[in-house]
Amino acid sequence: MNPRPMAAGVIIQDGKMLLVENIKYRRSVFEPPGGKVHEGETFEQCAAREAMEEVGITIDVHEEITRSIIQTPEGPFDCRLFRATIEGGIIENREPAKIGSVEWYSYEEMLDLQEKAVLADDVADALPLIKPLLTSTEYN
């Protein structure tokens, strides 16, 4: 089976990254807002749409941080993470049947989630690339 396309926005503010607790599969997985790319949609458009659908914010999608093939209960996905900044809206959980919580996490807190095996694999793999973004004044 060919991996299906998926995208998410790495949203950083005040040295922390926005993560949602995905409870869709009866197991918590912490990941950035994101989801499946729709027909005729780019990865960047998907990341922006999913941020609005899941947490109620508009984002400006910037460069791709990483790309990986991930395995999910729905099969394999070609997942791309993009650096993104908030343009507007108020962060709130807009999909409570799928999302348990929406919170900001520091690098150390994400390491703790990784140790507990609840940080999404693509995010865990990208932590070395995300860490400099958390401390950069350019993105905060």
Sine and cosine of phi, psi and omega as CSV:
sin_phi,cos_phi,sin_psi,cos_psi,sin_omega,cos_omega
0.00,0.00,0.77,-0.64,0.05,-1.00
-0.95,0.30,0.64,-0.76,0.04,-1.00
-0.89,0.46,0.67,-0.74,0.07,-1.00
-1.00,0.04,0.49,-0.87,-0.05,-1.00
-0.97,0.23,0.63,-0.78,0.00,-1.00
-0.56,-0.83,0.53,-0.85,0.00,-1.00
-0.60,-0.80,0.44,-0.90,0.03,-1.00
-0.52,-0.85,0.44,-0.90,0.03,-1.00
-0.98,-0.21,0.81,-0.59,0.11,-0.99
-1.00,0.05,0.98,-0.19,-0.10,-1.00
-0.97,-0.23,0.88,-0.48,-0.07,-1.00
-0.86,-0.51,0.69,-0.72,0.02,-1.00
-0.49,-0.87,0.73,-0.69,0.04,-1.00
0.78,0.62,0.65,0.76,0.07,-1.00
0.97,0.25,0.23,0.97,0.01,-1.00
-0.76,-0.65,0.40,-0.92,-0.01,-1.00
-0.93,-0.36,0.66,-0.75,0.01,-1.00
-0.98,0.19,0.83,-0.55,0.04,-1.00
-0.79,-0.61,0.55,-0.83,0.13,-0.99
-0.95,-0.31,0.53,-0.85,0.07,-1.00
-1.00,-0.06,0.98,-0.20,-0.01,-1.00
-0.98,0.22,0.88,-0.47,0.00,-1.00
-0.91,-0.41,0.27,0.96,-0.08,-1.00
-0.85,0.53,-0.57,0.82,-0.08,-1.00
-0.96,-0.28,0.42,0.91,0.03,-1.00
0.90,0.44,0.39,0.92,0.06,-1.00
-0.56,-0.83,0.78,-0.63,0.00,-1.00
-0.94,0.34,0.76,-0.65,0.15,-0.99
-0.71,-0.70,0.80,-0.60,-0.02,-1.00
-1.00,-0.10,0.79,-0.61,-0.11,-0.99
-0.45,-0.89,0.31,-0.95,0.08,-1.00
-0.96,0.29,0.37,-0.93,0.07,-1.00
-0.83,0.56,0.76,-0.65,-0.02,-1.00
0.01,-1.00,0.01,-1.00,0.00,-1.00
0.06,-1.00,-0.27,-0.96,-0.08,-1.00
-0.96,0.28,0.65,-0.76,0.08,-1.00
-0.97,0.25,0.78,-0.63,0.04,-1.00
-0.99,0.13,0.35,-0.94,0.05,-1.00
-0.79,0.61,0.77,-0.64,0.05,-1.00
0.98,0.19,0.09,1.00,-0.07,-1.00
-0.96,-0.29,0.59,-0.80,0.10,-1.00
-0.99,0.13,0.24,-0.97,0.07,-1.00
-0.87,0.50,-0.66,0.75,-0.01,-1.00
-0.90,0.43,-0.67,0.74,0.04,-1.00
-0.90,0.44,-0.62,0.79,0.03,-1.00
-0.88,0.47,-0.74,0.67,0.00,-1.00
-0.84,0.54,-0.68,0.74,0.01,-1.00
-0.92,0.39,-0.70,0.72,0.00,-1.00
-0.89,0.46,-0.71,0.70,-0.04,-1.00
-0.90,0.43,-0.59,0.81,0.06,-1.00
-0.87,0.49,-0.66,0.75,0.03,-1.00
-0.93,0.37,-0.73,0.69,-0.05,-1.00
-0.90,0.43,-0.66,0.75,-0.10,-0.99
-1.00,0.07,-0.66,0.75,-0.12,-0.99
-0.78,-0.62,0.10,0.99,0.16,-0.99
0.97,0.25,0.42,0.91,0.00,-1.00
-0.84,-0.55,0.49,-0.87,0.16,-0.99
-1.00,-0.07,0.66,-0.75,-0.01,-1.00
-0.79,-0.61,0.44,-0.90,0.16,-0.99
-0.99,-0.16,0.86,-0.51,-0.06,-1.00
-1.00,-0.05,0.79,-0.62,-0.05,-1.00
-0.95,-0.31,-0.61,-0.79,-0.10,-0.99
-0.95,0.32,0.43,-0.90,0.09,-1.00
-0.95,0.32,0.74,-0.67,0.03,-1.00
-1.00,0.00,-0.71,0.71,-0.05,-1.00
-0.34,-0.94,0.30,-0.95,0.04,-1.00
-0.67,-0.74,0.71,-0.71,0.02,-1.00
-0.48,-0.87,0.37,-0.93,0.11,-0.99
-1.00,-0.09,0.84,-0.54,0.00,-1.00
-0.89,-0.45,0.46,-0.89,0.04,-1.00
-0.97,-0.26,0.75,-0.66,0.03,-1.00
-0.75,-0.67,0.17,-0.98,0.09,-1.00
-0.86,0.51,-0.34,0.94,0.04,-1.00
-1.00,-0.02,0.01,1.00,-0.02,-1.00
0.94,-0.35,-0.16,-0.99,-0.05,-1.00
-0.98,0.17,0.54,-0.84,0.05,-1.00
-0.74,-0.67,0.60,-0.80,0.16,-0.99
-1.00,-0.01,0.99,-0.16,-0.13,-0.99
-0.97,-0.23,0.76,-0.65,0.03,-1.00
-0.87,-0.50,0.76,-0.65,0.03,-1.00
-0.97,-0.25,0.75,-0.66,-0.01,-1.00
-0.87,-0.49,0.63,-0.78,0.17,-0.99
-0.93,0.38,0.68,-0.73,-0.03,-1.00
-0.59,-0.81,0.47,-0.88,0.06,-1.00
-0.82,-0.57,0.53,-0.85,-0.01,-1.00
-0.97,0.25,0.76,-0.65,0.05,-1.00
-0.97,-0.23,-0.49,0.87,-0.02,-1.00
-0.04,-1.00,0.09,-1.00,0.02,-1.00
0.99,-0.13,0.09,-1.00,0.02,-1.00
-0.85,-0.52,0.80,-0.60,-0.04,-1.00
-0.92,0.39,0.82,-0.57,0.05,-1.00
-0.43,-0.90,0.39,-0.92,0.04,-1.00
-0.99,0.17,0.95,-0.30,-0.02,-1.00
-1.00,-0.10,-0.07,1.00,0.00,-1.00
-0.72,-0.70,0.91,0.41,-0.09,-1.00
-0.89,0.46,-0.35,0.94,0.05,-1.00
-0.96,0.29,-0.36,0.93,-0.05,-1.00
-0.93,-0.38,-0.46,0.89,-0.09,-1.00
-0.88,-0.47,0.83,-0.55,0.00,-1.00
-0.99,0.16,-0.61,0.79,-0.01,-1.00
-0.41,-0.91,0.32,-0.95,0.07,-1.00
-0.74,-0.68,0.90,-0.44,-0.09,-1.00
-0.58,-0.82,0.33,-0.95,0.11,-0.99
-1.00,-0.05,0.69,-0.73,-0.04,-1.00
-0.79,-0.61,0.71,-0.70,0.10,-0.99
-0.98,0.21,0.18,-0.98,0.05,-1.00
-0.85,0.53,-0.71,0.70,-0.01,-1.00
-0.88,0.47,-0.64,0.77,0.02,-1.00
-0.92,0.39,-0.58,0.82,0.06,-1.00
-0.93,0.36,-0.58,0.82,0.09,-1.00
-0.89,0.46,-0.63,0.78,0.04,-1.00
-0.90,0.43,-0.67,0.75,0.06,-1.00
-0.90,0.45,-0.62,0.78,0.03,-1.00
-0.90,0.43,-0.67,0.74,0.02,-1.00
-0.89,0.46,-0.56,0.83,0.02,-1.00
-0.99,0.12,0.03,1.00,0.02,-1.00
0.88,0.48,0.58,0.81,0.05,-1.00
-0.87,-0.50,0.02,1.00,0.10,-1.00
-1.00,0.07,0.74,-0.67,-0.02,-1.00
-0.79,0.61,0.66,-0.75,-0.07,-1.00
-0.83,0.56,-0.67,0.74,-0.03,-1.00
-0.91,0.41,-0.57,0.82,0.03,-1.00
-0.95,0.32,-0.69,0.72,0.03,-1.00
-0.85,0.53,-0.70,0.72,0.02,-1.00
-0.91,0.42,-0.50,0.86,-0.06,-1.00
-1.00,-0.01,-0.04,1.00,-0.05,-1.00
-0.80,0.60,-0.64,0.77,0.05,-1.00
-0.88,0.47,-0.48,0.88,0.04,-1.00
-0.99,0.12,-0.48,0.88,-0.02,-1.00
-0.99,0.17,-0.58,0.82,-0.07,-1.00
-0.78,0.62,-0.74,0.67,0.01,-1.00
-0.89,0.46,-0.49,0.87,0.02,-1.00
-0.93,0.38,-0.53,0.85,-0.02,-1.00
-0.93,0.36,-0.45,0.89,-0.05,-1.00
-0.96,-0.27,-0.13,0.99,-0.03,-1.00
-0.96,0.26,0.75,-0.66,0.06,-1.00
-0.95,0.30,-0.31,0.95,0.02,-1.00
-0.91,0.41,-0.54,0.84,-0.10,-1.00
-0.95,-0.30,0.02,1.00,-0.04,-1.00
-0.93,-0.37,0.00,0.00,0.00,0.00
